[in-house]
């Protein structure tokens, strides 16, 4: 596989690379390479590598991550903060009656107290923020994978319509040639004017289909360009709708469930819930407060130091309800993981079956239907030139060949999209790549280089 491997390795190989290089997000952007890419003009013919590079650098969804990162950093600062000390001033025995009238016997106290958090509450808060940071990093990597996957899918949708346009161009040329020949035969009296009208009707329909395809192609080009937030300034996307490698085996597809991005997200949520449970348990432990102060006795014109200590009486755990709720959330997530594993399995099996069926149909079309349709067209054309068949039979033979060619194009596209969907769900490459596949290695190396430059 050549051009197809570029899509597979660029969109999915990135997921594998990203999962092994999460630390690279903390690295700085290469200013020279990024600036060159951002300021480069859009070429008329774009490759999949260029498209993915632009999406990584300019996609609006990926730009939001920097704000999320700053929010998490602020929350980490908050988690590190300890309670502030408390200054307390009290004045007793003033403005009373009798011996305590006025302020002559006043007792003034200046005390500074500090709450000391017990059971590692501060550390539990930090652990929770760190768990959220890991989840955020995983979500960003998943977002990047989704952007690359969607960009690749849109790229192949454009490629699909380009193939249909070429097919319609060829179909129109053949029909126009047939129309000219039939007009000459009609002038010679060999065919009727009705035969000319039949061919003209087909030419008109093909022209209409061509215009509709061109309109749809322009829309798909714009949808592709929106992945890097620009207008479609290119003319052609390069590549072919072809698959030359064996399909992935069912065992390999199912073995990838545990490492699928969706399932990995649930594992990250599990770590957050465990951190929340530990934080709730720590909140159930009482804190102590110690203080130091000075008390002034106006009656004796003397002062004295004072020490304070206070601690709530933990007759019951005041946070036991929240602890129980946190544990139940963990149990709920475990059930969600089982359900997700089952649903992913069913989805992958369904896609695998459709992929196998479509691929078998594609092989049958290539090996059986296409040669037969070509043979039918050749034999009918020869018979028509010899005057043995009429123009209607010739048009039917042409139409049979056109239909097989169109079905081939659509089935190639369907195989590519189903394989990309498999790789999007599993986050792994589902094709077998040989060592002499230079295009595949180039695409994989490009993806790694692009990620490093971005980070």
C-alpha positions as CSV (number, residue, x, y, z in Angstrom):
1,X,0.0,0.0,0.0
2,X,1.3,3.4,-1.0
3,X,-0.9,6.5,-0.8
4,X,-3.4,4.7,1.4
5,X,-0.6,4.0,3.9
6,X,0.1,7.7,4.1
7,X,-3.4,8.3,5.5
8,X,-3.3,5.3,7.8
9,X,0.2,6.0,9.2
10,X,-0.3,9.7,9.5
11,X,-3.7,9.6,11.2
12,X,-3.3,6.6,13.4
13,X,0.5,6.3,13.8
14,X,0.2,9.7,15.5
15,X,-1.9,8.2,18.2
16,X,0.7,5.6,19.0
17,X,3.4,8.1,19.0
18,X,1.5,10.5,21.2
19,X,0.7,7.9,23.7
20,X,4.4,7.2,24.1
21,X,5.5,10.8,24.2
22,X,3.2,12.7,26.5
23,X,6.1,14.5,28.0
24,X,6.8,16.2,24.7
25,X,3.8,18.5,25.4
26,X,5.9,20.4,27.9
27,X,8.6,21.1,25.3
28,X,8.7,24.4,23.5
29,X,7.6,25.0,19.9
30,X,10.4,25.2,17.3
31,X,9.9,28.8,16.2
32,X,11.8,28.6,12.9
33,X,10.0,25.5,11.5
34,X,6.6,26.6,12.8
35,X,6.9,30.1,11.4
36,X,7.9,28.7,8.0
37,X,4.9,26.4,7.9
38,X,2.5,29.1,9.0
39,X,3.7,31.6,6.5
40,X,4.1,29.2,3.5
41,X,1.6,29.7,0.7
42,X,-0.9,26.9,0.0
43,X,0.3,24.9,-3.0
44,X,-2.1,24.0,-5.8
45,X,-1.5,20.3,-5.3
46,X,-1.5,19.3,-1.7
47,X,-0.4,16.0,-0.1
48,X,-1.7,14.2,2.9
49,X,1.5,15.1,4.8
50,X,1.1,18.8,4.2
51,X,-2.6,18.6,5.1
52,X,-2.0,16.9,8.5
53,X,0.8,19.4,9.2
54,X,-1.5,22.4,8.7
55,X,-4.2,20.8,10.8
56,X,-1.8,20.2,13.7
57,X,-0.5,23.8,13.7
58,X,-3.7,25.8,12.9
59,X,-6.7,23.8,14.1
60,X,-8.9,26.0,16.3
61,X,-9.8,23.1,18.7
62,X,-6.2,22.4,19.4
63,X,-5.5,26.1,20.1
64,X,-7.9,25.9,23.1
65,X,-5.6,23.5,25.0
66,X,-3.2,26.3,26.1
67,X,-6.1,28.0,28.0
68,X,-7.0,24.7,29.7
69,X,-3.4,24.1,30.6
70,X,-3.2,27.5,32.3
71,X,-6.5,26.8,34.2
72,X,-5.0,23.6,35.6
73,X,-1.8,25.3,36.6
74,X,-3.8,27.8,38.5
75,X,-5.7,25.0,40.3
76,X,-2.4,23.4,41.2
77,X,-1.3,26.7,42.8
78,X,-4.6,26.7,44.7
79,X,-4.2,23.1,45.9
80,X,-0.7,23.9,47.3
81,X,-2.0,26.7,49.5
82,X,-2.3,26.1,53.2
83,X,-4.8,27.8,55.5
84,X,-3.9,31.4,56.5
85,X,-3.2,32.1,60.2
86,X,-5.9,33.9,62.2
87,X,-5.4,37.0,64.3
88,X,-7.8,37.3,67.2
89,X,-8.2,40.3,69.5
90,X,-10.5,40.1,72.6
91,X,-11.2,42.7,75.3
92,X,-12.9,41.4,78.5
93,X,-14.2,43.0,81.7
94,X,-15.0,46.5,80.3
95,X,-17.9,48.9,80.6
96,X,-19.5,46.7,83.3
97,X,-20.8,47.8,86.7
98,X,-19.3,48.0,90.1
99,X,-15.7,46.8,90.2
100,X,-15.5,46.1,86.4
101,X,-16.9,49.5,85.3
102,X,-14.8,51.4,82.8
103,X,-11.6,49.7,81.6
104,X,-9.5,49.6,84.7
105,X,-9.9,45.9,85.1
106,X,-9.9,45.1,81.4
107,X,-8.1,42.0,80.0
108,X,-6.9,42.4,76.4
109,X,-5.7,39.4,74.5
110,X,-3.8,39.4,71.2
111,X,-3.6,35.8,69.8
112,X,-2.3,34.4,66.5
113,X,-3.6,30.9,65.7
114,X,-2.9,28.5,62.8
115,X,-4.9,25.6,61.5
116,X,-2.7,22.5,60.9
117,X,-4.2,20.2,58.3
118,X,-4.1,16.5,59.3
119,X,-4.2,13.3,57.3
120,X,-2.3,14.8,54.4
121,X,-5.2,17.0,53.1
122,X,-2.9,19.3,51.2
123,X,-1.1,16.3,49.5
124,X,-4.5,14.8,48.6
125,X,-5.5,18.0,46.9
126,X,-2.3,18.1,44.9
127,X,-2.7,14.4,43.9
128,X,-6.2,15.2,42.6
129,X,-5.0,18.1,40.5
130,X,-2.2,16.0,39.1
131,X,-4.7,13.3,38.2
132,X,-6.8,15.9,36.4
133,X,-3.6,17.1,34.6
134,X,-3.0,13.6,33.3
135,X,-6.5,13.3,32.1
136,X,-6.3,16.7,30.4
137,X,-3.1,15.7,28.7
138,X,-4.8,12.4,27.6
139,X,-7.8,14.4,26.3
140,X,-5.5,16.7,24.4
141,X,-3.7,13.8,22.8
142,X,-7.1,12.3,21.9
143,X,-8.2,15.6,20.5
144,X,-5.1,15.7,18.3
145,X,-5.8,12.2,17.1
146,X,-9.4,13.1,16.4
147,X,-8.2,16.2,14.4
148,X,-5.8,14.1,12.4
149,X,-8.4,11.3,11.9
150,X,-11.0,13.8,10.7
151,X,-8.6,15.6,8.5
152,X,-7.6,12.3,6.9
153,X,-11.2,11.3,6.4
154,X,-12.0,14.6,4.7
155,X,-8.9,14.3,2.6
156,X,-10.1,11.0,1.3
157,X,-13.6,12.4,0.7
158,X,-12.1,14.9,-1.6
159,X,-10.0,12.2,-3.2
160,X,-13.1,10.1,-3.7
161,X,-15.0,12.9,-5.5
162,X,-11.9,13.7,-7.6
163,X,-11.9,10.0,-8.8
164,X,-15.7,10.3,-9.6
165,X,-15.0,13.5,-11.5
166,X,-12.3,11.8,-13.6
167,X,-14.6,8.9,-14.2
168,X,-17.4,11.3,-15.4
169,X,-14.9,13.2,-17.6
170,X,-13.9,9.9,-19.3
171,X,-17.6,8.8,-19.5
172,X,-18.5,12.1,-21.1
173,X,-15.7,11.9,-23.6
174,X,-16.8,8.4,-24.6
175,X,-20.4,9.4,-24.9
176,X,-19.5,12.5,-27.0
177,X,-17.5,10.4,-29.3
178,X,-20.4,7.9,-29.6
179,X,-22.7,10.9,-30.2
180,X,-20.6,12.2,-33.1
181,X,-20.4,8.7,-34.7
182,X,-24.2,8.2,-34.4
183,X,-24.8,11.6,-35.9
184,X,-22.7,10.6,-38.9
185,X,-24.6,7.3,-39.2
186,X,-27.9,9.2,-39.0
187,X,-26.8,11.5,-41.8
188,X,-25.9,8.4,-43.8
189,X,-29.3,6.9,-43.0
190,X,-27.9,3.9,-41.1
191,X,-29.6,4.8,-37.8
192,X,-32.7,6.7,-36.8
193,X,-32.9,10.2,-35.2
194,X,-34.3,8.5,-32.1
195,X,-31.0,6.7,-31.7
196,X,-29.2,10.1,-31.8
197,X,-31.7,11.4,-29.2
198,X,-31.0,8.5,-26.8
199,X,-27.2,9.2,-26.9
200,X,-27.8,12.9,-26.5
201,X,-30.0,12.3,-23.5
202,X,-27.2,10.3,-21.9
203,X,-24.7,13.1,-22.7
204,X,-27.0,15.6,-21.1
205,X,-27.4,13.5,-17.9
206,X,-23.6,12.9,-17.6
207,X,-23.0,16.7,-17.9
208,X,-25.5,17.3,-15.2
209,X,-23.9,14.7,-13.0
210,X,-20.5,16.2,-13.6
211,X,-21.7,19.7,-12.6
212,X,-23.2,18.2,-9.4
213,X,-20.0,16.4,-8.6
214,X,-17.9,19.5,-9.2
215,X,-20.1,21.5,-6.8
216,X,-19.9,18.7,-4.2
217,X,-16.1,18.6,-4.7
218,X,-15.8,22.3,-4.0
219,X,-17.8,21.9,-0.8
220,X,-15.6,19.0,0.4
221,X,-12.5,21.0,-0.4
222,X,-13.7,23.8,1.8
223,X,-14.6,21.3,4.6
224,X,-11.0,20.0,4.4
225,X,-9.5,23.5,4.5
226,X,-11.6,24.3,7.6
227,X,-9.5,21.8,9.5
228,X,-6.7,24.4,9.4
229,X,-9.1,27.3,9.5
230,X,-8.6,28.7,6.0
231,X,-10.3,29.0,2.7
232,X,-9.7,26.2,0.1
233,X,-6.9,27.6,-2.0
234,X,-5.7,24.3,-3.5
235,X,-6.9,22.7,-6.7
236,X,-6.0,19.0,-6.3
237,X,-5.3,16.5,-3.5
238,X,-2.8,13.9,-4.3
239,X,-3.2,10.1,-3.8
240,X,-5.2,7.1,-4.9
241,X,-8.0,5.1,-3.5
242,X,-6.2,1.8,-3.3
243,X,-5.5,-1.0,-0.8
244,X,-2.7,-3.4,-1.5
245,X,-2.1,-5.0,2.0
246,X,-4.0,-7.7,3.8
247,X,-6.9,-6.7,6.0
248,X,-6.4,-6.8,9.8
249,X,-7.3,-10.0,11.5
250,X,-10.2,-10.0,13.9
251,X,-7.9,-11.1,16.8
252,X,-5.7,-8.1,16.3
253,X,-8.7,-5.8,16.2
254,X,-10.1,-7.2,19.4
255,X,-6.8,-7.1,21.2
256,X,-6.6,-3.4,20.7
257,X,-9.7,-2.7,22.8
258,X,-7.8,-2.2,26.1
259,X,-5.6,0.4,24.4
260,X,-8.4,2.2,22.6
261,X,-8.6,6.0,23.3
262,X,-12.1,5.7,24.6
263,X,-11.2,3.0,27.1
264,X,-8.0,4.8,28.1
265,X,-10.1,7.8,28.9
266,X,-12.1,5.8,31.4
267,X,-8.9,4.6,33.0
268,X,-7.8,8.2,33.5
269,X,-11.2,9.0,35.0
270,X,-10.7,6.1,37.4
271,X,-7.5,7.6,38.6
272,X,-9.3,10.9,39.3
273,X,-12.1,9.2,41.2
274,X,-9.5,7.3,43.3
275,X,-7.8,10.6,44.1
276,X,-11.2,12.1,45.0
277,X,-11.9,9.2,47.3
278,X,-8.6,9.7,49.1
279,X,-9.3,13.4,49.4
280,X,-12.7,12.8,50.9
281,X,-11.2,10.3,53.4
282,X,-8.6,12.9,54.4
283,X,-11.4,15.5,54.8
284,X,-13.0,13.2,57.4
285,X,-10.0,13.6,59.7
286,X,-10.2,16.5,62.1
287,X,-7.7,19.4,61.9
288,X,-6.0,20.9,64.9
289,X,-5.5,24.6,65.7
290,X,-2.6,26.0,67.7
291,X,-2.0,29.6,68.8
292,X,0.2,32.0,70.6
293,X,-0.8,35.3,72.2
294,X,-0.3,38.0,74.8
295,X,-2.8,38.9,77.4
296,X,-2.8,42.3,79.1
297,X,-4.1,42.8,82.7
298,X,-4.9,46.5,83.2
299,X,-5.8,45.9,86.9
300,X,-2.2,44.8,87.7
301,X,-0.5,46.6,84.8
302,X,1.0,43.3,83.8
303,X,1.1,41.1,80.7
304,X,1.5,37.4,80.1
305,X,2.0,35.0,77.2
306,X,-0.7,32.4,76.4
307,X,-0.9,29.2,74.3
308,X,-4.0,27.8,72.7
309,X,-4.9,24.4,71.3
310,X,-8.2,23.3,69.9
311,X,-9.5,20.2,68.1
312,X,-13.0,19.1,67.2
313,X,-14.3,16.1,69.0
314,X,-14.6,13.4,66.3
315,X,-17.5,11.6,67.8
316,X,-18.5,10.7,64.2
317,X,-16.9,11.1,60.8
318,X,-18.4,14.3,59.5
319,X,-17.6,13.3,56.0
320,X,-18.7,9.7,55.9
321,X,-21.5,10.4,53.4
322,X,-19.1,12.0,50.9
323,X,-16.7,9.1,51.3
324,X,-19.4,6.6,50.6
325,X,-20.5,8.5,47.6
326,X,-16.9,8.7,46.2
327,X,-16.5,4.9,46.6
328,X,-19.8,4.3,44.8
329,X,-18.6,6.5,42.0
330,X,-15.6,4.3,41.6
331,X,-17.9,1.2,41.5
332,X,-20.1,2.9,38.9
333,X,-17.1,3.6,36.8
334,X,-15.9,0.0,36.9
335,X,-19.3,-1.0,35.5
336,X,-19.0,1.7,32.8
337,X,-15.6,0.2,31.9
338,X,-17.2,-3.2,31.4
339,X,-20.0,-1.7,29.4
340,X,-17.6,0.4,27.3
341,X,-15.4,-2.7,26.6
342,X,-18.5,-4.6,25.5
343,X,-19.8,-1.8,23.3
344,X,-16.3,-1.2,21.7
345,X,-16.1,-4.9,21.0
346,X,-19.4,-5.0,19.2
347,X,-18.6,-1.9,17.2
348,X,-15.3,-3.2,16.1
349,X,-16.8,-6.6,15.1
350,X,-19.5,-4.8,13.1
351,X,-16.9,-2.6,11.3
352,X,-14.6,-5.6,10.7
353,X,-17.5,-7.6,9.2
354,X,-18.5,-4.7,6.9
355,X,-14.8,-4.2,5.9
356,X,-14.4,-7.8,5.1
357,X,-17.6,-7.9,3.0
358,X,-16.8,-4.7,1.1
359,X,-13.3,-5.9,0.4
360,X,-14.5,-9.2,-0.9
361,X,-17.0,-7.3,-3.1
362,X,-14.1,-5.1,-4.3
363,X,-12.0,-8.1,-5.2
364,X,-14.9,-9.7,-7.1
365,X,-15.5,-6.5,-9.0
366,X,-11.9,-6.2,-10.0
367,X,-11.4,-9.9,-10.9
368,X,-14.7,-10.8,-12.4
369,X,-17.1,-8.0,-13.2
370,X,-14.7,-5.5,-14.7
371,X,-13.0,-7.9,-17.2
372,X,-16.5,-9.1,-18.2
373,X,-17.8,-5.6,-18.6
374,X,-14.8,-4.6,-20.7
375,X,-15.2,-7.8,-22.8
376,X,-18.9,-7.0,-23.3
377,X,-18.1,-3.5,-24.3
378,X,-15.4,-4.6,-26.8
379,X,-17.6,-7.3,-28.4
380,X,-20.7,-5.1,-28.6
381,X,-18.7,-2.3,-30.2
382,X,-17.3,-4.7,-32.8
383,X,-20.8,-6.1,-33.4
384,X,-22.2,-2.5,-33.7
385,X,-19.6,-1.6,-36.3
386,X,-20.5,-4.7,-38.2
387,X,-24.2,-3.7,-38.1
388,X,-25.2,-6.8,-35.9
389,X,-26.5,-4.9,-32.9
390,X,-28.4,-1.6,-32.6
391,X,-27.4,1.6,-30.8
392,X,-29.5,0.7,-27.7
393,X,-27.5,-2.5,-27.2
394,X,-24.3,-0.5,-27.5
395,X,-25.4,2.1,-24.9
396,X,-26.4,-0.7,-22.5
397,X,-22.9,-2.3,-22.9
398,X,-21.3,1.1,-22.2
399,X,-23.5,1.7,-19.2
400,X,-22.6,-1.7,-17.8
401,X,-18.9,-0.8,-17.9
402,X,-19.5,2.6,-16.5
403,X,-21.5,1.2,-13.6
404,X,-18.8,-1.3,-12.7
405,X,-16.1,1.4,-12.8
406,X,-18.2,3.6,-10.5
407,X,-18.9,0.7,-8.1
408,X,-15.2,0.0,-8.0
409,X,-14.4,3.7,-7.0
410,X,-17.1,3.7,-4.3
411,X,-16.0,0.3,-2.9
412,X,-12.4,1.4,-2.7
413,X,-13.4,4.5,-0.9
414,X,-15.6,2.5,1.5
415,X,-12.8,0.1,2.4
416,X,-10.5,3.1,3.1
417,X,-13.1,4.8,5.3
418,X,-13.9,1.6,7.3
419,X,-10.3,0.9,7.9
420,X,-9.7,4.5,9.1
421,X,-12.7,4.1,11.4
422,X,-11.2,0.9,12.8
423,X,-7.9,2.7,13.5
424,X,-9.7,5.8,15.0
425,X,-11.5,3.6,17.5
426,X,-8.5,1.4,18.4
427,X,-5.8,4.1,18.2
428,X,-3.6,1.5,16.4
429,X,-2.5,0.7,12.9
430,X,-4.6,-2.1,11.5
431,X,-2.5,-2.8,8.4
432,X,0.6,-4.9,7.9
433,X,3.4,-2.8,6.5
434,X,6.4,-4.3,4.8
435,X,10.0,-3.1,5.2
436,X,10.2,-2.0,1.6
437,X,7.2,0.3,1.8
438,X,9.0,3.6,1.6
439,X,5.8,5.6,1.4
440,X,4.6,4.1,4.7
441,X,7.9,4.8,6.5
442,X,8.0,8.3,5.1
443,X,4.5,9.0,6.4
444,X,5.3,7.6,9.9
445,X,8.6,9.6,10.1
446,X,6.7,12.7,8.9
447,X,4.1,12.3,11.7
448,X,6.8,12.0,14.4
449,X,8.7,15.0,13.1
450,X,5.6,17.1,12.8
451,X,4.6,16.4,16.4
452,X,8.1,17.2,17.7
453,X,8.1,20.5,15.8
454,X,4.7,21.4,17.1
455,X,5.6,20.7,20.7
